[in-house]
């Protein structure tokens, strides 16, 4: 008996590809790309290398920031006609600082099925090995290239009580780290470079020290910047209890904890844990 691959359901398949090491391609991604009617690529030349490695012969077409508005209506017509179309970026998960958001949004608005085919993501890969708190994180993508706009963007992130994740280019890294130290404070940070590739490296230290190091020795390759959350000094226990006991008279535990975090500068999770204990009479 000869087995035949089952054709996927019609729709748009947002397909993650490796960020460096070709072995990180998933079996499902290969299967979907082989069965698709069309693969939309950020750069067809880049995707051609991946397709050659896995024997994928599906027709490819460009879909990037410069042609998206022009070609998107035709793509939607094909999808409405029952086509199976894969969307890939040069590396990693599409839409994560890559083209595709408008296509996915419009496909969904027209009732077209959109399927995620998960896989590599530089942001998640870096976070998983950086040693920074990962229970809460904020992905900020690329900061603005100009210093003034970059500083304003960082000001907006200053109060975020979570690990910050950025993408950055080698040529701007030192200046970016210097501004981060000035605006966010000289926090601990990790620079992840060339993830999954031969020269993968992690550099850890204070933002100012990392900035000085990369100023004299600029890096090469793809870069992820992981910045630890702001350090919060523990408030006086009696003051915290007094504040929470008063707040709990009129507020829910969650709201009382949030108020304590803002007023006393305590970490919200610590305030919540203490508020919960007080509520239970502990």
C-alpha positions in Angstrom: 0.0 0.0 0.0 1.1 3.5 -0.7 0.5 6.1 1.9 -0.4 9.6 1.0 0.0 12.7 3.0 -3.3 14.2 4.2 -3.9 17.7 2.8 -4.1 20.3 5.6 -7.2 22.3 6.1 -7.4 25.4 4.0 -6.1 28.5 5.7 -3.0 30.6 6.6 -0.3 28.7 8.5 2.0 31.0 10.5 5.1 28.9 10.5 8.2 29.3 12.6 11.5 28.4 11.2 15.0 28.0 12.8 16.8 31.1 14.0 20.2 29.6 13.1 20.6 25.9 13.5 18.7 24.2 10.7 18.1 21.2 13.0 15.6 23.2 15.0 13.1 22.9 12.2 10.0 20.9 13.5 8.6 17.9 11.7 5.2 19.6 11.6 6.6 22.7 9.9 8.3 20.6 7.2 5.1 18.7 6.6 3.0 21.8 6.3 5.4 23.6 4.1 5.6 20.6 1.7 1.8 20.3 1.5 1.1 24.0 1.1 0.1 25.6 -2.2 2.3 28.6 -1.5 5.0 29.8 0.9 5.1 33.5 1.6 8.7 34.5 2.4 10.3 37.6 3.9 13.2 36.9 1.6 12.7 34.1 -1.0 16.5 33.5 -1.3 16.8 32.9 2.5 13.9 30.5 2.6 15.2 28.7 -0.5 18.2 27.5 1.6 15.8 26.1 4.2 13.6 24.4 1.6 16.7 22.9 -0.1 17.8 21.4 3.2 14.4 19.7 3.7 13.4 18.9 0.2 10.5 21.4 0.2 9.5 22.1 -3.4 6.5 24.3 -2.8 6.2 27.5 -4.8 7.5 30.6 -2.9 6.6 34.2 -3.2 7.8 37.4 -1.4 5.8 39.0 1.3 7.6 41.8 3.2 7.1 45.4 4.3 7.7 46.8 0.9 5.2 44.8 -1.1 2.7 43.7 1.6 0.0 46.2 0.9 0.1 45.5 -2.9 0.0 41.7 -2.7 -2.2 41.1 0.4 -5.6 41.4 -1.5 -4.5 38.6 -3.9 -3.3 36.4 -1.0 -6.7 36.8 0.7 -8.5 35.9 -2.5 -6.4 32.7 -2.7 -7.2 31.9 1.0 -10.9 32.5 0.5 -10.7 30.1 -2.5 -9.5 27.3 -0.3 -5.7 27.5 -0.6 -3.2 26.4 2.0 -0.6 29.1 2.5 2.4 29.2 4.8 3.8 32.5 6.1 7.4 32.4 7.1 10.0 35.0 8.0 13.8 34.8 7.5 14.2 33.2 10.9 12.1 32.5 13.9 8.4 33.1 14.4 6.6 35.4 12.0 5.1 38.6 13.3 7.6 38.8 16.2 9.3 41.9 14.9 8.7 40.5 11.4 6.0 41.1 8.7 2.6 39.5 8.9 0.4 41.2 11.5 -1.9 42.9 8.9 -2.3 39.7 6.9 -3.2 37.7 10.0 -5.6 40.4 11.1 -7.4 40.7 7.8 -7.5 36.9 7.3 -9.2 36.5 10.6 -11.6 39.4 9.9 -12.7 37.6 6.7 -13.3 34.3 8.6 -10.2 32.6 7.2 -8.7 30.0 9.5 -5.2 31.0 10.8 -3.1 28.2 12.3 0.1 28.7 14.4 2.9 26.3 13.6 5.2 27.0 16.6 8.9 26.7 16.8 12.0 28.9 17.4 11.9 32.4 18.7 15.0 34.4 19.5 13.3 36.3 22.3 12.1 33.1 24.1 15.4 31.2 23.5 17.4 34.1 25.0 15.1 34.4 28.0 15.2 30.7 28.7 18.9 30.7 29.2 19.6 34.2 30.5 18.9 33.6 34.2 16.6 36.6 34.4 13.2 36.3 36.1 10.9 34.7 33.5 7.6 34.6 35.3 6.8 38.0 33.8 8.5 39.6 30.9 7.8 42.4 28.4 8.9 42.1 24.8 9.8 45.5 23.4 11.3 44.5 20.1 13.6 47.0 18.4 13.9 50.4 20.1 13.8 53.5 17.8 17.1 54.1 16.1 17.3 57.8 17.0 18.6 58.7 20.5 15.8 61.0 21.5 13.0 58.7 20.5 14.9 55.8 22.1 15.1 57.6 25.4 11.4 58.4 25.4 10.6 54.7 24.7 12.8 53.6 27.6 11.1 56.2 29.9 7.8 54.4 29.1 9.4 51.1 30.2 11.1 52.3 33.3 8.2 51.4 35.7 7.5 48.0 34.1 8.0 45.4 36.9 9.1 42.6 34.7 12.1 41.4 32.7 12.6 43.5 29.5 13.4 41.8 26.2 14.8 43.7 23.2 16.2 43.1 19.8 19.1 45.3 18.7 21.6 45.7 15.9 25.4 45.4 16.5 26.1 49.0 15.4 23.6 50.5 17.9 24.2 48.1 20.8 26.7 50.2 22.8 24.7 53.4 22.5 21.5 51.6 23.4 23.0 50.0 26.5 24.4 53.4 27.6 20.9 54.9 27.3 19.3 52.0 29.1 21.7 52.5 32.1 20.9 56.2 32.1 17.1 55.8 31.9 16.4 52.5 33.6 19.2 52.5 36.1 22.3 50.4 36.0 20.5 47.1 36.1 21.8 43.7 35.5 21.5 42.6 31.9 22.4 39.7 29.5 23.4 40.1 25.9 22.6 36.9 23.9 24.3 36.8 20.5 24.1 34.4 17.6 21.7 32.0 19.3 21.8 28.4 18.2 24.7 29.2 15.9 28.4 28.2 16.1 29.4 31.4 17.9 26.5 31.6 20.4 27.6 33.7 23.4 26.0 35.2 26.5 27.5 38.3 28.1 26.2 39.1 31.6 26.8 42.2 33.7 25.6 45.7 34.6 24.3 47.8 31.7 27.1 50.4 32.0 29.8 47.7 32.0 28.4 45.9 29.0 28.1 49.2 27.2 31.7 50.0 27.8 32.8 46.6 26.6 30.8 46.7 23.4 32.0 50.3 22.7 35.6 49.1 22.4 34.7 45.7 20.8 31.5 45.9 18.8 29.8 42.5 18.4 28.6 40.8 15.2 25.4 38.9 14.5 21.9 38.8 15.8 21.4 40.2 19.3 18.9 39.9 22.1 19.1 42.1 25.1 17.6 40.9 28.4 17.3 43.5 31.2 16.4 42.4 34.7 13.5 44.0 36.5 14.0 47.0 38.7 15.2 46.0 42.2 12.6 46.8 44.8 13.8 47.4 48.4 11.7 45.6 51.0 9.5 48.1 52.9 9.2 48.1 56.6 7.0 45.1 57.5 5.0 47.0 60.0 4.3 49.8 57.6 3.2 47.3 54.9 0.9 45.5 57.3 -0.6 48.8 58.5 -1.3 49.9 54.9 -2.8 46.6 53.9 -5.0 46.2 57.0 -6.5 49.6 56.3 -6.9 49.0 52.6 -8.5 45.6 53.1 -11.4 47.2 55.0 -12.7 48.5 51.6 -10.7 46.7 48.9 -10.3 43.3 47.5 -6.9 41.5 48.2 -5.7 42.2 44.6 -6.6 45.9 44.7 -5.1 46.4 48.1 -1.8 44.8 46.9 -1.8 47.0 43.8 -2.3 50.1 46.0 0.6 49.0 48.3 2.9 48.4 45.3 2.3 52.0 44.1 2.3 53.7 47.4 5.1 51.9 49.2 7.2 50.7 46.3 6.9 47.0 47.2 6.8 44.3 44.6 3.2 43.6 43.8 3.5 39.8 44.2 5.0 40.3 47.7 2.2 42.7 48.6 -0.4 40.3 47.3 1.1 37.4 49.3 1.0 39.5 52.5 -2.4 40.8 51.9 -3.7 37.3 51.4 -2.1 36.2 54.6 -3.7 39.1 56.5 -7.1 38.4 55.0 -6.8 34.8 56.3 -5.8 36.1 59.7 -2.3 34.8 59.6 
